[in-house]
Amino acid sequence: MEYFEALAVGDTDSFGEYEVTAEEVTSFAGQYDPQPIHTDPEAAAASMFGELVASGWHTAAMTMRLLVDGWLTDSRALGALGVDSLRWPEPVRPGDRLSVSTEIREKEPFDDDRGRVAIEVTTTTQRGDTVLSMVAQVLWERR
C-alpha cells in the first residue's frame, strides 16, 4: 500500500482500458444528464457532434473507475478535496476505449496524518484524443 511518503513530484503512470457502449451512454444520461445529444441517437446525429456522445459527467465517472481500479484501491489515498481545471476537450463516443495517465504535480503535508497530492489526470481514447483533463487534489495517508 502506497503511503504519501512514497510519492514523488513527477511520478507518472498509465493504466486501464474501458470500452464505452451506446447503452451505457444513454442509460447514464437518462438518469443524470438527459440532454438529447446523450439520449437520442437521431437528435445527436443532427447535432454538432453528428452522433451520440457521452456526457462529460459520464466521462468523469468512467475516469474515476479507471483510477480506482488501476491505482487507488492499492494505495493509501483517503479521498479528494476536489478537482481543478476540469475539461472535456473532445467528446467520448460509443466504441471508444478509454485509458488514464497520471502525473504527480505537487505534494505537501496537510496535517500530522495526511498529505495533499495534486495529480494531473488525463483520459484518452484509443486514437490518442484527450477527452478529459483535470488536477485532482487528493488526501493521502502519511506513515
Secondary structure, DSSP 8 states (H G I E B T S, - for coil): -B-GGG--TT-EEEEEEEE--HHHHHHHHHHH---HHHH-HHHHHTSTTSS----HHHHHHHHHHHHHHHTGGGB-EEEEEEEEEEE--S---TT-EEEEEEEEEEEEE-SSSEEEEEEEEEEE-TT--EEEEEEEEEEEE--
